[in-house]
Every structure is written in C-alpha cells, then in structure tokens.
Amino acid sequence: MVRRLVSVVGVSVLSVGMALSGSAAAGAATGDAAASGVIESSGGQTVSAQPGVTRPDTAHCTVTLADHFMSNAPDLSPQLYSGTVRVPDKCKGKWSKVVLDSTTSVTGRQYDRSGELEIGGVPVWFGTTQEPNGAKPTTFSFAKDITEFSSLFKTPQPFSGGYTNYMSDVYTGNYDQTVTITFYLADRNHPAPNVPDKVVGVPVADLTPDSRTASATLSDLPRNITRARLETTLKGNGCDEQWFTAVPDEVAAKFPGAGLCAAGAYREAKVSVDGTPAGAVGTFPHIYSGGIVPTLWRPVVAIDTLDMRTESLDLTPFAGQLVDGKQHSISFGINPIGDTWNVRAALFLWTDHDRTQTSGALTTNSVEASPTTSTTAGDPVDGTVEYSETVRRSDTLSGYVDTSAGRIVTTVNTSRNWSNSGSIGDGGMVQHITQTDAMNTRSVSRIGHRVVRDSSLWESYPITVGFSAADYVDDQNFSLNGTVDMTQRVSRLVRDGQQIERRGWDWNVTSYGVLARKDGTTSESDGHSTTSYTGTDDSGRPYWHRITTNHGQVVTDREK
C-alpha cells in the first residue's frame, strides 16, 4: 500500500493501496460492518485477554524510573527519561520475581510510536503505543516479568527509556509515562529461580535494503560460560511494518500504480557467531495501533503490541568458543528485506559456579545458508491476482563444554514451516492474505548418556487479514475497512535437573474496523472485536479470559 498517511479525527490512517492484506476476507470488503455512520466514543483504557503477571506475597521494594514523565519537553522536542537503578538496601539479596510496570496516558492527535528501555546497556523492553483518539485521555498499561535480568541489578545501573515522539501544531499527543520496577524478595515459599548469571546487550544498527547485515562486538565475556541464549525482538517499519502483507515482486509489477510493498512476505533474521551461521529467528506478526485501520484496535490492541514478543535462539553449542577471553561478534542479516528493521537483542549467559574457566567446541553445524522457498503467482482473473509462498527451514547445532560437572554436550534442533497466500484486486486496492508460521526448537544437554536439561518450544502464529480501500477518492473522501484474525499459540516444556516448567496458551484477537470520510468530515469510525486467552498464567495455573467489544466499548468481559 502507498505509505502516505492522512490525518483523520486525531488519528493517522493508511491512505490508498498498500494492500494491507488478509483473508478474514470477504467480510472486510463486503458487509460485516458495524452500523453505518457510527462514530465510536473516544479515549478510555485499552483491554487485553492476556493474564497479568503474578506476584509473590513477599517483602518488596519499588523503584521509580519515570513519574508522569512527558515524552516531549515544553518546546515539543522529544526526550527520554534516564537515571540510575539502585535497589534499596532492604531489598538487596535474591529475588523471587522482578516486575516492570508501565502506565501511559495521552490525548489529542498522534501516530503510534515506538518505545524502549535500556538498563546497563541491555534492552529490557521494546514496544509501541496506543494511538490517542481525541480529547478524552487514552490510557494503556503493561507489566513485564524481568526476573531473568536480575544479574543486572546486583550493582547500580544506568537506564534510559521512553517513547520517541514528534509533536507539532497538528500532532499534539504528548505521552505521559509512569514506569516502575518492583523487586520481590525470595523466601521459603517463593524461592529465587535459576536466572542467568550475566546478561549482555547486543547492540546492532538498523537493517535496511541498502545495509542488510549488522554486527555487534562483545568484549569481556565470562570465561566460565556453560549455557547461552540469544533473545531478539525484530520490528519492521515502512513497507515492512506489516511485512506479512508484502507481495512477491511479480505481483507488485502487475499493479504498478498501487504502490504495493514487494519482496515477498517472508522475513527472518539470520544469526552468525564470529561469522559462523548459528540459525535464524522469525518474528510475531505485530500490528501497531495505527496499523491497517486504526479502529481495529479500540479498545483491544493487537497481540503483544505494547510489549513486543522476543524470539529465542539457543547458542549453547557455541559456549566453548566464547570463553577464550577474546572479542566475539554476533551478526544479524535480513534478506529478503523491504524496508528498515530495528533489532534489539540480549545474550543471556549461565556460568560454572565451581570453575573459573570452561572450555569446549562447536562439533556439528548443519545450519542452512538459506531456507527452501517456493513462490507461485497467477495471471489476473477478473482483475484479481492470486499468489502463494512457502518456506521451510531445518537446522542442527551441537557442541560441548567441559565444566566442573563434566563434559556437557548440547544439541539444538530448530525448524520453521511458513506459508502465505493471498489475492490482490480492484487495481491493488483490495487485498486478502492467510499466513501460517510454525516454529519448533528442541535443545537437549547430556553428560554422558544422562540428560541434564531438555527444553522444547513450539510456536504458531497464524494470521488472516482483509483490507479494502476500494472506495478511496482522495484524502477527504474515502472509506477504509479491514478485518484481522490473529493468534499466538505457544507450548513450552523445560526439564532442568529435578525441576519441570510447563506453560502454554492460545491467545486470539479477531477485529473489524471501518473509517470513512466525506467532504473532509469523518462519516464513520467504528469497529468491534473479540479476544480470548486459553492456557496457563506465568505460574502454570489454568487461565481463561474472553472479551467482546463494539463501538469502542467493552460489551462482555468474562474471566476464570
């Protein structure tokens, strides 16, 4: 779709054609609409079916990072909150849980914006905002379990964070942010979990079509590493903001006037350690609150919009070469790529508590240089072109580390099965897509024939999207409507010694939105949605939640 944006009733909307796609399909382009002419109410609190972060009933301390800190200074220039995190003396020690809480309010007119928080040079959070919708405050909140970052807080750490926001006489929204970290002390009933001994930021430059790879150089890594895991968040921008709606080049060429985003819809970031391929990470199909049609996301935001999901890559087979005291590099590369990608990554390291030096080697590397791909695109039939893409990847890594407990051999197997099919019609102004994406990781560590750690992670991210701008005339006369049906399915099982951790969920958001303008006046701004979560909360307890909305308001909210 064309990337030009118009401002309508305090929100930003996509103008013509970028074929924001989907397959929740005919409903998007035909009927399924809310009552014609409805202007939904503005402002309010965003809602989600996702369970909140559970918190132990133990002594705790809260440290404030931002207290009603505005994203923009009085002269409207963007500003970030910053300072030093110091754990109060009465809460020093081991923690059962560490929780980041963020609450933000905004009024006026503004785009969705990106935000992040770095502590000690490590990206702890990366997310986006809810767009405001007029004079009534819009408030959005999230909580994030950051217990795995506990090693950072053993000493005072500098921090910097917030939303990067731009204001003007037109775009008046100024984000009011309150951010805290709460440290819950461990006790007999709430012991401290086995957290990484060190967390290292992996700073890499943005990836672009002109610069598709970037590297970070890491120094002073521990000499006694036994286990390593890379966590990465990928955020597409511009034509790759909704990367899953990009079309094959040959399809874009059939609609030269529509400004379709090309390069196909598959995206992965290939990862290398010291120039050696280590695997690839995908990304959840995040949709920001101004994405496709803004009224899709009021008051239910898309999955993981406020706190974007990270993807894991087990680098334990490389641990033996990371302990030599030298500098090491971690590189990322995206190809194909349609626009700019932000990469936020951190390396989580576990060390040998009884030995100051470990050693080892990578013994097996069957990482594919590129995945297996297939693309088909038909000829136009009644002005509509259908296309499909499939991608398969299967990788294996194995390596060993000599530790105080003996030689630990770790084998990591990963696979990804991805497909995207869609149609483009009406001169490129109507698009539907259906995408499936299933990723499996199995990591097994052994001492001799004895399994000491066995973890498996299955993730499935199906999404269907339908979008129509068929009634577009100009920026003052148009009708946009869209549907999105997105799901995040996750199953995780970890056996670590005598401890077993099991968690899974099925989280869905299904939304319809319409936005229309006639002779410069908004004639329709409406939507409805259903969101549900079935699975477990972060403590492993069963959890179920379902919310329905209409005209920007919650209709039903059931939880058990």
N, C-alpha and C positions, 0 to 999 in steps of 0.2 A: 504494500500500500504506500501511497505517497506519504512522505514523512512530514509534510507541512501540517501544522496544528492551528486550530482556530480556538478562540476563547468564547465559551458559551456559558452564560449564567454562572460565572465564577468557577468553571472547571475547564480543563483542556480536553479536547476530543480529537480523535484522528479525523482528518479531513477525508478526501477521497482515497480510494482504492488501495491500499497496501494489502489487500487480500488477507486480512486477518481472518484466519481460517477456522474451519471446523466442520464437524459433522453432526453436531447436535442440530443440525442440518435444516431440513425444510422449515422447521419451526422458526428459525432465525429469519428466514427470508419471507415467510408467509404469515401465518397467523399468530399463534402462541403469545400475542402481546398482552400487556396489561391494558386496562381500559383506555380507550383512545382519548387523548387530550389531558391525561392526568399529569400534574406536576407534583412529584413526590415531595414530602416535607424534608427540610434540610437539617444538617447537623446531627448531634447525638453521639452515642457511643458505639464503636464497632463491636461485633459479637463473633464468637467462634465456637464450634463444637469441640475443639481440642481440649483435653483435660489440662488443668493448671498444674504447675509444678508443686509437688507435695513437699511439705516442710516438717522436719522433725520437731518434737516438743522438747527442745533443749535450750540451754542458755545461748544467747546470740547477741551479736552486735551489728548495727547497720552503719555503713559508711556512705555519705552522700557525695556523689560525683558532680551532680548538677541539680540546682534548686530553682525551678522556674527560669531556667536559662533560655534566652531567646536565640533562635538560630541566626538572627540578624541584629546588628548594632543599630543605634538610633540613626546613623547615616545610611542605613539599609545594607551595608556591606556584610557579607557572610562572616560568621565567627563560630569557633568551636570551643567547647568547654575543655578545660585542662587542669592539671594539678598533680598531686602525688597521692596514691592509695597507701594508707598506713592502717594496719589492723590494730584496733585498740588493745592495750596490754591485757585487759581482762578476757579477750577472746583469742589470744595467741595460743597456738598448740595445733592439735589435729581437729579437722572439721568433718562433721557428718555430711554437711551439704553447704555449698556456696551458691547463692542465687542473685542474679542480676535482675532488677526490676526497672522498667521504663514506662512512664506515662507522659503523653504529649497531647497538647490541645492546640487548635488552630482555627481561625476564622478567615473569611474573605475569599479571595480567589488565588489559586496556586496550583502548580503542577505537583505530581508525585515526585518526591525527592529521595535520593539515596542517603543513608547514614551509616556510620560505623563507629566502633570503639576499639582503640588500641591500648593495651596495658603492657608496659615493659617491652614495647616493640612487637607485641603479639596481637594479631586480630582476634578479638574476643567475640565481637558481634558485627554483623553486616546485614542491613535490611533496608526497607523503604517505608514511606509514609502512607497514610490515608490522605486522599485529597480533601480539602475543605469544600463546603458546599453552601456558602453564603454567610450571613451574619451570625447565625447560631453556632456556638462552638462545636467542632467535631473533635472527639477525644478518642485516642487509641492507646492501648497498653499491651505490653507483653512481659512475661517472665521467662528467664533462661537459666537453666541449670549449668553453672560454670565450674562445678566441683573439679572437673578434670584439669582446670587451670590452677589448682591450689598451690602448686610449687612456686608460682609467680609471687604469691602473697607472703612468702616467708620473709621477704625484705621489702621495704618501701619501693614502690614502682611508679614511674611517671605514667600518666594517662592523657589521652586526647580523644575527643569524640564529638558526635553530634551530626546533624543533618546539614549537608551543603545546599544552601537555599539562596535563590536570587529573587530580589524584590524590585518592584517599580511602582509607578502610579497605577498600573493595571493589575499586576500580580502582587497583591497586598498581603497574602498569608505569611505570617511570621510564626514559626513553630516554637511553642513554649514547652520546654523539656525538663522533666524531673527524673533523675537516674540515681539509683542506689545499688549497693552490694551488701548483702546480709550474710554473715558468717555464723553458721550453726555449729556449735561445739559438739564433738563426739562424746558419747557416754556408753555405758554398758549395753543399753538397748538400741543405741544408734551409733554403731562403730564407724570409724572412718573407712571409706572404700579404698581399694588399691588403685591409687591415682598415679599418673606419670611422675617421674622424678624430675623431669625438666621439660619445659615447653619452649620451643624456639620459633620465632616468626620467620616466614619465608617470603621476603618482600620481592615481588616481581612487577615489572612495568605492565601497563595495559597491552593487550594483544590487539592488533589491527590487521586489515588486509595487506598493509604495507610492511608490517612487522609482526609476523605470525608466531614467533617464538620469543621467550624471555627467560632469563635465568637469575637465580639468587645464589650468592656465595655465602656459605655458612662457615664460621670460624669457631674455635674453642668448644667443639662438641665434647661431651663426656668421653673418657677413654674406656669406660666400662659399660657400654650400651649392651642390653640384652634383647630389647624389643623396640620397634619403631613403627609409628603410624602417621601418615600424612592426611590431614583434613583440609579440604579445599572447597571454597564457595566460588562459583562462576556466575557472573552477572552480565548478560548481553545488553547491548544498547543500540539505539538507532534501528537499523533494519534487522538486527539480531535481538531486539528487545523481546519480540515474540518469535524467536528463531524457528519454532515448530510450525510456523505458517509460511516460512520461506519456501519457494518452489524451485524445481530444477531449472537450470539455465534455459533449456529448450522450451519450457513452458512460459517463462517470462518473456521470451522472444516472440511468442505468439500474441502478446498483448503489449506492444511497445508503448502505448500511451497511458498505461495504467500505473506505471511506476512500481511494479511488483518487486518485492525483495527476492533475490535469487540465491544461487549457490547451494540449493537444496536445503533440506530441513535437518539433516543430521549434524550434531555437534558433539565433539569430545575433546578433552584436553589430554594430549599425550604427555606423560611424565617421564623424565630421564634423571638418573642419578649419576653424576660425573660422566655424562654423555652416554650412559648405558640405558636402553629402554627399560622402564620399570612398570609400565602398564598405562592405563588411561582411565580418566574419570569423566562421567557424564554430569548432567545436572537436572534437577527437577524443573519442569516447565513452569517456572514462576510467572505470574501475571501481576503487574503492578496496578495500583488502584485507579490509574487513568487508562488502563490498557483495554483495547478493543472498543468497548463502550463504557464510560465511567459508571453509568447507572447499574451495571452488573454487580458492583461491589459496594452497595449501600443497603444495609449496614454490615453484611457479611463480606469480609475481604477474602481474596483468593488464598489458597493454602500456602502457608509459610511466607506470605508477603512481608509481614513486619519483621520477621527474623528468618532470613533465608536459610534453607537447608544446606548443610555441608555434605560432601561425599568423601568416603574413606578409601585409602589405599594402603594396604599393609606393606611396609618396606622392611620388615624384619629380616628377610633374606639378605639385605644389604648391610645389616648391622655390623658384620665383621669387618667391612671396609671403611666404616665411618669412625672407627675408634683409633685411627693411626695418628691423631693429633694434627693432621693437615687440614687445609681448607677443602671444602666439598661444595659441589654445585647441585642444585635441583632446578630443572628446566621444565617449562610448560610450552606446549605448542598446539594451536588450534588450526586445523585445515581439513575440510573447507571452513571458511570464515566469511561472514557477510558484512560485519561491522565491528565496532570496538567491544572488547570483552575486558571486564575487571576481574582480576584473580586475587583472592585472599586465601592465604594458606598458612598453616602452622604444622610444625613437626613435633609430635608427642613421643617422648623417649622414656623408657624404663631402664634402670641401671642395676648392676650387681652390687648388693649391699655388703658383700663379703670379699670383694676383689676390686682393686683399683684399676685393673687392666683386663679387658677381654680381647679376644681375637677371633677371627673366622674368615669366611669367604662365601661369595656367591657361587653356587655349584651348577645350577640349572637356570637357563633363561630362554624361555620359549614365548616371549612377548612378540606379538605380531607387529610388524612395522606399520601396517595399515589394516583396517578391518576389511572383511569381504562385503562388497556392496553390489547392489543391483538397482537400476532405475528404468522405469518404463513411462512413456508419455504418449497418449493417443492423439489423433488428429481431432480438430474441432467437430463436434456434432451439435447442430443447432446452437452454435456459439459457445458451447461448453467443452472444456478440455479436462480429461481425467488423467491422473498420474499416480504413480506409486513408487516408493523407495523402500528397500530393506537393507539392513546392515547386521552383520554377525561378527562378534569378536570373541576369541578364547585365548587366554594367556596363562602361563605357568611360570612361577619363580620358586627356586629352592636355594637355601643357604644354611650355613651353620655358624654358631657362636660357641666358643669354649668359655664356660663360666665356672663359678665355684661349685655349681651343682652338677657339672658335667657338660658334655657336648650337647647342645640343643640344636636339632635340625628342624627347620621350619619350611613347609611347602605351602604356597599360596596359589590357589586356582581361582580365576575370575572368568566370567562370561557375560556377554551382553547380547540380547536379541531385540532389535528395534525395527519398527516399521512405521511408515507414514503414507497414507493415501488420501487423495483429495480431488477436488474439482474446482475449476475456475470458470465463471460465466459472466454474462452481461457486460462484456467489454473489460473484464477484470474487476468489476465492482461487487461481485458476489463470490464468496469462497466458502468451502466446507472442507474440514480435514478430520481424519481419525488417526490418532497416533498411539502405538503401544511401545512400551520400553520396559524390559525386564532385565535386571542385573543380579548376578549371583556371585558371592565370594565365600570361599571356604579356606580357612587357614588352620593348619594343624602343626603343632610343635611337639617333638618327641625327644626323649633322652633314651637312646637305645630303642627298644620296642615299646616303651611306656609313653603314652600320650600325657603330656603335662598341660597342654592347653589346646582347646578345639573350639573355634568360633565359626559360625555361619551367619551370613546376612543375605536376605533376599529382599529386593526392592522392585516394585512395579508401579509405573507412573502413567496409566492410561489417561488420555485426554481427547475430547472431541470439541470442536469449535465451529460455529457457524456465524458468518458475518455478511451483512448486506448494506451497501451504500448505493443501491440501485436508484434511489430517488434523489440522489445528490444533484443539485443545480449549481449552487455556489455556496460561499461561506455563510450566507444569510438565509439560504433556502435549502434544506436538506432533511433527510430522515435516515438515521443510522440505527440498526438493531443487530443484536448478537445474542448467541447462546454459548455457554461453556458448561461442559460436564467434565470435571477433573477429579482424579482420585489418587491418593497416595496409599499404597499397600506395602507394609514393611513387616518382616518376620526376622527376629534376631535371637540366636541361641549361643551362649558362651559357657563353656565348661573350663574353669580355670582352677586346677587343683581340686579341692573339695567344694568349691563354690560354683553354683549354677545360676546364671542370669538368663531369663527368658522374657521376651517382650514382643508384642505385635499389634498391629492396628490396621483398620480400613477407614480412611478419612476421605469423605466426598464433599464436594461443593458443586451444585447444579444451579446455574443462574441464567436469567433472561434480562436484558436491558434494552431500552429504546431511548433515543434522544433525537428530537426534531426541532427545527427552527423554520419559521415562515416570516418573510419580510423583516428579518432581524430580531424577531421576538420568539422566545422559546415556546413552542406549542405543545411539546410533550417531553417529559423527563421522568421516566418511571422504570420499575423493574420488580422482579420477585425472585426468590431463591429458596433452596433447601440445602441444608448442610447436616451431615451426620458423622459420628465417630463411633466405631465399634472396636473394642480391643482392650488393652490394658493401659493404666497410667504408668508413671515412671517408677512406681513402687511395685509394679507387677499385678496390681489388683484389677479385676474386671471393671470396665467403664463403658457406659453408653450415653450418647447425647445426640439429640436431634432438634434442629431449629428450623422454622419456616418463617419467611418474611414476605411482605407485599407493600408496595408504595413506600419503601424505605423504612418500614416499621416491622418489629418482631410481631408475628401472629401467634406462634406457638413456640414453647421452649421447654422440652422435657429431658430430664437427666436422671440416670440411675447408675 
